[in-house]
Amino acid sequence: MWAKPNKAELARMEKNWDIDEDNSEITGHFFMGNCDWWVAGKDPNSTRCFGYVCLNGDWQMSEWGYFDIAELETLQKGFMQVDFDKHWTVKRFNEIKEKHGM
């Protein structure tokens, strides 16, 4: 992983798991190529997250689910690696949907 979240950024992602998906605050964003992982909640005792995932730009098959930051760190395709969006600002999932025409 090129840029990793620091302790403050990880703490910002921590939330309970009672998430209203469409209205959820997205507190972190990971990406690689045309793949995106948006964090709606993170377990404070691990690197496990719940959020929205879109792989290979396939918005029809994208979905809410669990993913692990530690596993994202191991993903690599050629020279590409997953990156943490250091410029991410917290926003509602509805904003992401509108931006991508979902």
C-alpha positions in Angstrom: 0.0 0.0 0.0 1.5 3.3 -1.0 -0.2 5.6 1.5 -1.4 4.0 4.7 -3.9 5.6 7.2 -2.2 6.9 10.3 -3.7 6.4 13.8 -5.9 9.6 13.7 -7.3 8.6 10.3 -8.0 5.1 11.5 -9.7 6.5 14.6 -11.9 8.7 12.4 -13.1 5.6 10.6 -14.2 3.9 13.8 -18.0 3.7 14.2 -20.6 1.3 15.4 -22.0 -1.2 12.9 -25.5 0.2 13.0 -25.2 1.9 9.6 -28.0 3.4 7.4 -26.3 2.6 4.1 -27.6 5.4 1.8 -27.3 8.1 4.4 -24.0 6.7 6.0 -21.0 8.9 6.6 -18.1 7.7 4.5 -15.1 8.2 6.7 -12.3 6.8 4.5 -11.5 5.8 0.9 -9.1 3.3 -0.5 -8.5 2.9 -4.3 -6.5 1.1 -6.9 -7.0 1.7 -10.6 -10.8 1.5 -11.2 -11.5 -0.1 -7.8 -12.8 1.7 -4.8 -13.4 0.8 -1.1 -15.4 3.4 0.9 -15.4 3.0 4.7 -18.6 3.5 6.6 -17.4 1.9 9.8 -14.3 0.2 11.2 -13.9 -2.2 14.1 -11.8 -0.4 16.8 -10.0 -3.6 17.7 -9.0 -4.7 14.2 -8.6 -3.6 10.6 -12.0 -4.9 9.6 -14.3 -2.4 7.9 -17.8 -2.2 6.6 -18.4 -0.1 3.6 -19.2 0.1 -0.1 -17.0 -1.6 -2.7 -16.9 -1.1 -6.5 -14.5 -3.3 -8.3 -13.3 -2.6 -11.9 -15.7 0.3 -12.3 -18.7 -2.2 -12.3 -21.3 -0.1 -10.6 -24.1 -2.7 -11.3 -22.3 -5.3 -9.3 -21.0 -3.0 -6.5 -22.3 -3.6 -3.0 -22.1 -3.0 0.7 -20.0 -5.5 2.7 -17.0 -6.2 4.8 -13.3 -5.8 3.9 -10.1 -5.7 5.8 -7.4 -3.0 5.5 -4.7 -5.6 6.2 -5.9 -7.5 3.1 -6.0 -4.4 1.0 -2.4 -3.8 1.9 -1.4 -7.1 0.2 -3.3 -6.4 -3.1 -1.1 -5.6 -6.1 -1.6 -5.6 -9.9 1.6 -5.1 -11.7 3.1 -1.9 -10.3 -0.3 -0.8 -8.9 -1.1 -1.1 -5.2 -4.1 0.0 -3.1 -3.7 3.5 -1.9 -5.4 5.4 1.0 -6.9 8.7 0.0 -5.1 11.2 2.2 -7.3 14.0 0.9 -10.6 12.4 1.7 -13.2 14.5 3.5 -16.1 12.8 5.3 -19.2 12.9 3.2 -22.5 11.0 3.0 -22.8 8.0 0.7 -25.6 9.8 -1.2 -23.0 12.3 -2.4 -20.8 9.5 -3.8 -23.9 7.9 -5.5 -24.7 11.3 -7.2 -21.1 11.8 -8.3 -21.0 8.4 -10.0 -24.6 8.6 -11.4 -25.9 5.7 -9.3 
